[in-house]
Amino acid sequence: MALLALIGTIVVVYVVITGSLSIDDNGSSSSDSTDATEISKSKGDIPKKYTVADGDTLGSIAEDYDISIKRIERLNKGLDPNTLTTGQVIILH
């Protein structure tokens, strides 16, 4: 039992540090492979918040900062990628 608790603790710590485990609508968990490139890029290189500029898309912002669209959507609950507006502030990490 102690070993199982230790493994559970390690998994929780890993998820908190990397943010790369996601729960799908069916309740099953999976590793988010699209976030793997984020681990190699320092968060210091990515601003915490980004102000949307004219012509920006969620895809272009994600590409510019080498992060996944999925991660941006997770950090910005209720964000509609089809209605980004100039001046809107979104969280990148």
C-alpha positions in Angstrom: 0.0 0.0 0.0 2.8 2.4 0.8 4.3 1.9 -2.7 1.0 2.7 -4.3 0.7 5.9 -2.3 4.2 6.8 -3.3 3.5 6.3 -7.0 0.4 8.3 -6.7 2.3 11.2 -5.1 4.9 11.1 -7.8 2.3 11.3 -10.5 0.6 14.2 -8.8 3.9 16.1 -8.5 4.7 15.4 -12.1 1.3 16.6 -13.3 1.5 19.8 -11.2 5.1 20.6 -12.5 4.5 19.8 -16.2 0.8 20.3 -16.5 0.9 17.6 -19.2 -1.8 15.1 -18.0 -5.3 15.8 -19.2 -8.7 14.3 -18.4 -10.9 13.8 -21.4 -14.7 14.0 -21.5 -15.0 10.3 -20.7 -13.0 10.7 -17.5 -9.9 8.8 -18.7 -6.5 10.4 -18.4 -3.9 10.7 -21.1 -0.6 12.4 -21.6 -0.8 15.6 -23.7 2.0 15.0 -26.2 1.4 18.4 -27.8 2.8 20.0 -24.7 6.1 18.1 -24.9 7.9 21.0 -26.6 6.9 23.3 -23.8 9.1 21.4 -21.4 12.2 22.2 -23.3 11.3 25.9 -23.6 11.9 28.0 -20.5 8.7 29.7 -19.2 10.9 32.8 -18.8 10.8 33.1 -22.7 7.1 33.0 -22.7 5.1 36.0 -21.3 2.5 35.1 -18.7 -0.1 37.2 -20.5 -0.4 38.2 -24.1 -2.5 41.0 -25.6 -4.0 39.9 -28.9 -2.9 42.1 -31.8 -4.8 42.7 -35.1 -4.6 39.6 -37.3 -3.7 37.2 -34.5 -5.2 33.8 -34.4 -4.9 31.2 -31.6 -2.7 29.2 -34.0 -0.4 32.0 -34.7 0.0 32.9 -31.0 0.7 29.3 -30.2 3.2 29.0 -33.0 5.0 32.2 -32.0 5.5 31.0 -28.4 6.0 27.3 -29.2 3.0 26.2 -27.1 -0.1 24.2 -28.0 -3.5 25.6 -28.8 -4.9 23.0 -26.4 -2.8 24.4 -23.6 -3.9 28.0 -24.3 -7.5 26.9 -24.3 -7.0 25.0 -21.0 -5.5 28.1 -19.4 -8.3 30.4 -20.7 -11.5 28.7 -19.8 -14.4 29.8 -22.1 -12.0 31.3 -24.7 -13.6 31.1 -28.1 -10.7 30.9 -30.7 -13.1 32.1 -33.4 -13.8 35.4 -31.7 -10.4 36.7 -30.6 -10.5 40.5 -30.5 -7.6 43.0 -30.7 -6.7 44.1 -27.1 -8.0 40.9 -25.5 -5.6 39.5 -22.9 -5.0 35.8 -22.8 -2.9 33.7 -20.4 0.0 31.7 -21.9 1.3 30.0 -18.8 
